[in-house]
Amino acid sequence: MQYTTLGNSGIEISRLCLGCLGFGEPSPDSHVWTLDPAATEVIVKRALDLGINFFDTANTYSHGTSEEYLGRALKNLVPRDKVVIATKVYFNEGHLSKKAIFREIDLSLKRLGTDYVDLYILHRFDPTTPIEETLEALDTIVKAGKVRALGASAMYGYRFHTMQVCAERNGWTPFVSMQNHYNLLYREDEREIIPLCLQEKVALTPFSPLAAGRLARPEWNADTHRSRTDTTAAGKYDRTEATDREIARRVHETAEKYGASMTQVALAWQFKKGITAPIVGATKAKYLDDAVGAFDVALTDADIAFLEEPYEPHRVVGFGT
């Protein structure tokens, strides 16, 4: 495992983050393919065994039960100070208002069974709440010791920059990470947010680095419970299947060239692009074993050009309002 620091926070993280969307109680209005507590603990244990210390969840994943299952597994397996826990706020009553942030951080801490979270992430930008109200509330919970560092996710570059400037001008806690949507099939954030973060030394921890499996297997669709029921992933990727299939084919060709898996090539591409720690979701331990092998794949500049060449601009998705 490779390690680095989370932006300017001084927090040491593994360069792979375990995404915990797949943990929690199944729900027809959320995800029906999630893992129960026992299966969650198996995955978390394997992650720890592989050297992964960075775990990402959210207050609304499986209606909060993702936090519960993750917190329970970590408590059973590892001292609290040996792991980095990230959770999020936004998809809740009040979005990013002061009242909502104060309420939601306490609820997340209770579900996780911890006194603090290492990274508290704005799940989206909230146009209905003044930026100053949000940032002052975040600064308050940092100073209270409930949060060590702040991150943001899935928003336009100018909005993220505006929040950073506002925090600096008021002496409030700045953001140290950006969790954006980024992979070989969706590269729209190369326009603004990624260059901005690289310039400002903000850690990049993108979600969906494998495009919901479409960069991890030769066939576009898989006959799995998740593939059959994950309408969110279908909405992100299947609209552009006709052009994106060629990119996936090139990932497969490159994987064969190096005797590697497609997952390893897709993740190696992320590292080559300056990504700090891609978030990998796994519902089977073997997927984590596969992902860790990405550190052994050294792509050349020619490989990068070959993988990227077929890409065409995509419709921006996931930012909300």
C-alpha positions in Angstrom: 0.0 0.0 0.0 1.1 3.5 -0.7 0.3 6.4 1.6 0.2 10.2 1.4 -1.2 13.2 3.2 -4.8 14.5 2.8 -4.1 17.9 1.2 -2.6 20.3 3.7 -4.3 18.5 6.7 -1.3 16.4 7.8 -3.6 13.4 8.0 -2.0 10.3 6.6 -4.2 8.3 4.2 -3.8 5.2 2.1 -3.9 6.0 -1.6 -6.9 3.8 -2.0 -10.1 4.7 -0.1 -12.8 2.1 0.6 -16.2 3.5 -0.4 -18.9 2.3 1.9 -22.0 2.9 -0.3 -22.4 -0.9 -0.4 -22.8 -1.2 3.3 -26.2 -0.9 5.1 -29.7 -2.1 5.2 -31.2 -2.7 1.7 -33.9 -0.3 0.7 -36.2 -0.1 -2.3 -35.8 3.7 -2.5 -32.0 3.5 -2.1 -29.9 0.5 -2.9 -31.1 -3.1 -2.7 -27.7 -4.8 -3.2 -26.0 -3.6 0.1 -24.2 -5.8 2.6 -25.3 -6.8 6.1 -23.2 -6.1 9.2 -21.3 -9.5 9.1 -20.5 -9.1 5.4 -19.5 -5.5 5.9 -17.0 -6.6 8.6 -15.4 -9.1 6.2 -14.8 -6.4 3.6 -13.5 -3.9 6.2 -11.1 -6.5 7.7 -9.7 -7.3 4.2 -9.2 -3.6 3.5 -7.3 -3.2 6.8 -5.2 -6.3 6.1 -4.2 -4.7 2.7 -3.2 -1.5 4.4 -6.2 0.6 3.6 -6.9 3.1 6.4 -9.2 5.5 4.6 -13.0 4.9 4.7 -15.7 7.0 3.0 -19.4 6.9 3.9 -22.3 9.4 4.2 -25.1 10.3 6.5 -27.7 9.2 3.9 -26.2 6.0 2.6 -28.8 3.3 3.2 -30.6 5.8 5.5 -27.7 6.1 7.8 -27.1 2.3 8.3 -23.9 2.5 6.2 -22.4 4.6 9.0 -23.7 2.2 11.6 -22.3 -0.9 9.9 -18.9 0.8 9.2 -18.6 2.1 12.7 -19.4 -1.2 14.2 -16.9 -3.1 12.0 -14.1 -0.6 12.7 -14.7 -0.7 16.5 -14.4 -4.5 16.4 -11.2 -4.6 14.3 -8.9 -1.6 14.8 -8.1 1.2 17.3 -9.9 4.4 16.3 -6.7 6.5 15.8 -5.4 4.0 13.2 -8.1 4.8 10.6 -9.4 7.9 8.7 -13.2 8.1 8.5 -14.9 10.5 6.1 -18.7 11.1 6.1 -20.9 13.7 4.4 -23.7 16.2 4.8 -26.3 17.7 2.4 -29.0 15.2 1.4 -30.9 15.9 4.6 -33.4 18.4 5.9 -32.0 21.9 5.8 -29.1 20.9 3.4 -26.1 22.9 4.6 -27.8 25.3 7.0 -26.2 25.9 10.4 -29.0 24.0 12.1 -28.7 21.1 9.7 -24.9 20.8 10.0 -25.0 20.9 13.8 -27.7 18.3 13.8 -26.3 16.0 11.2 -22.7 15.9 12.6 -24.0 14.7 15.9 -26.2 12.1 14.3 -23.3 10.8 12.2 -21.0 10.6 15.2 -23.7 8.6 17.1 -24.2 6.2 14.2 -20.4 5.8 13.7 -19.8 5.3 17.4 -17.0 7.8 17.5 -16.3 11.2 19.1 -15.0 12.7 15.9 -14.7 12.2 12.1 -11.4 12.8 10.3 -13.0 14.3 7.2 -16.4 16.0 6.9 -17.5 16.5 3.3 -20.1 18.7 1.7 -22.0 16.2 -0.4 -23.1 18.9 -2.8 -23.2 22.8 -3.0 -26.2 24.3 -1.4 -27.5 27.4 -3.3 -30.3 27.9 -0.7 -28.0 28.7 2.2 -25.5 31.6 2.4 -22.0 30.4 2.1 -21.0 32.3 5.2 -23.5 30.4 7.3 -22.3 27.1 6.1 -18.6 27.8 6.5 -19.0 29.4 9.9 -20.9 26.3 11.1 -18.3 24.0 9.7 -15.5 26.0 11.4 -17.4 25.7 14.7 -17.6 21.9 14.6 -13.9 21.7 13.7 -13.0 23.9 16.7 -15.3 21.8 18.9 -13.2 18.7 18.0 -16.0 16.9 16.2 -14.2 17.2 12.8 -10.5 17.2 11.9 -10.6 18.4 8.3 -13.1 19.5 5.7 -13.8 18.4 2.2 -16.3 19.0 -0.6 -17.8 17.0 -3.4 -19.4 17.2 -6.9 -19.6 20.9 -7.5 -18.6 23.5 -10.1 -15.1 24.9 -9.8 -16.1 28.5 -9.3 -18.3 27.6 -6.4 -15.6 25.6 -4.7 -13.1 28.5 -5.3 -15.7 31.0 -3.9 -16.0 29.0 -0.7 -12.2 28.7 -0.3 -11.8 32.4 -0.6 -14.6 33.1 1.8 -13.1 30.8 4.4 -9.7 32.5 4.0 -11.1 36.0 4.3 -12.9 35.1 7.5 -10.3 33.0 9.1 -12.4 29.9 8.9 -11.3 26.3 8.3 -10.5 25.7 4.5 -11.3 22.6 2.5 -8.4 20.1 2.1 -10.1 17.6 -0.3 -12.4 17.4 -3.3 -14.4 14.2 -4.0 -15.4 14.6 -7.6 -16.8 12.3 -10.3 -13.8 11.2 -12.4 -12.8 8.2 -14.5 -11.8 7.3 -18.1 -15.5 7.5 -19.2 -16.3 10.8 -17.5 -13.5 13.5 -17.6 -15.5 16.7 -17.6 -13.9 17.9 -14.3 -10.6 18.2 -16.2 -12.0 21.6 -17.4 -11.9 23.5 -14.1 -12.1 21.7 -10.7 -9.2 19.3 -11.1 -6.7 22.0 -12.3 -7.9 24.2 -9.5 -7.3 21.5 -6.9 -3.9 20.6 -8.2 -2.9 24.2 -8.2 -4.1 24.7 -4.6 -2.8 21.4 -3.3 -6.3 20.2 -2.5 -6.4 16.4 -2.4 -8.4 14.7 -5.1 -10.4 11.6 -4.0 -12.7 10.9 -6.9 -15.7 8.6 -6.6 -16.7 6.0 -9.3 -13.1 5.5 -10.6 -14.3 2.3 -12.3 -17.5 3.8 -13.8 -19.7 1.4 -11.8 -17.7 -1.6 -13.2 -17.8 -0.6 -16.8 -14.0 -0.1 -16.7 -13.4 -3.4 -14.8 -14.8 -6.0 -17.2 -14.7 -6.8 -20.9 -18.5 -6.8 -21.2 -20.4 -3.6 -20.7 -23.1 -5.1 -18.4 -22.7 -7.8 -15.8 -25.3 -10.3 -14.7 -25.2 -9.2 -11.0 -27.8 -8.0 -8.6 -26.3 -4.6 -8.5 -26.0 -4.2 -12.3 -29.6 -5.2 -12.7 -30.9 -2.7 -10.0 -28.4 0.2 -10.0 -30.4 2.8 -12.0 -28.1 5.6 -10.8 -25.1 4.1 -12.6 -27.1 3.4 -15.7 -28.1 7.0 -15.8 -24.5 8.1 -15.6 -23.0 5.8 -18.1 -25.4 4.0 -20.4 -26.4 7.1 -22.3 -22.9 7.3 -23.9 -22.4 3.6 -24.2 -21.9 3.8 -28.0 -18.7 5.9 -27.8 -17.5 4.7 -24.4 -17.3 1.1 -25.3 -14.2 1.8 -27.3 -12.5 3.3 -24.2 -13.4 0.2 -22.2 -12.0 -1.9 -25.0 -8.7 0.0 -24.9 -8.5 -0.5 -21.1 -8.9 -4.2 -21.7 -6.2 -4.2 -24.4 -3.8 -2.3 -22.2 -4.5 -4.7 -19.3 -3.6 -7.6 -21.5 -0.4 -5.8 -22.6 0.7 -5.6 -18.9 -0.7 -8.9 -17.7 -2.9 -6.8 -15.4 -6.6 -6.5 -14.8 -8.8 -3.7 -16.2 -9.4 -2.4 -12.7 -5.7 -2.0 -12.2 -5.2 -0.1 -15.5 -8.2 2.2 -14.7 -6.8 3.0 -11.3 -3.2 3.3 -12.6 -4.5 5.9 -15.0 -5.9 7.9 -12.0 -2.6 7.8 -10.2 -0.8 9.0 -13.4 -3.3 11.9 -13.6 -2.3 13.1 -10.1 -5.2 11.7 -8.2 -4.6 11.4 -4.4 -6.8 8.5 -3.5 -9.6 7.1 -5.7 -12.6 5.7 -3.8 -13.2 2.1 -4.6 -16.4 0.4 -3.5 -16.2 -3.3 -3.0 -18.8 -5.9 -2.0 -16.4 -8.8 -2.3 -12.9 -9.0 -0.8 -11.3 -10.1 -4.1 -12.2 -6.7 -5.6 -9.9 -5.1 -3.1 -7.1 -7.5 -3.8 -7.4 -6.6 -7.4 -7.4 -2.9 -6.8 -4.2 -2.9 -4.7 -2.4 -4.4 -7.7 -2.8 -1.0 -9.5 0.3 0.2 -7.7 2.4 -2.3 -9.8 1.2 -1.0 -13.1 3.3 1.8 -14.6 1.5 3.3 -17.5 3.6 5.3 -20.1 2.6 8.6 -21.7 1.8 6.6 -24.8 -0.5 4.4 -22.8 -2.3 7.4 -21.4 -2.8 8.9 -24.9 -4.1 5.6 -26.2 -6.6 5.3 -23.4 -7.8 8.9 -23.6 -7.9 9.4 -27.4 -11.5 8.2 -28.1 -13.1 10.4 -25.4 -15.8 12.9 -26.4 -17.3 15.6 -24.2 -20.1 14.3 -22.0 -23.1 15.9 -20.5 -22.3 17.2 -17.0 -24.0 15.0 -14.4 -24.2 14.9 -10.6 -23.9 18.6 -9.6 -27.5 19.2 -8.8 -28.7 22.8 -9.0 
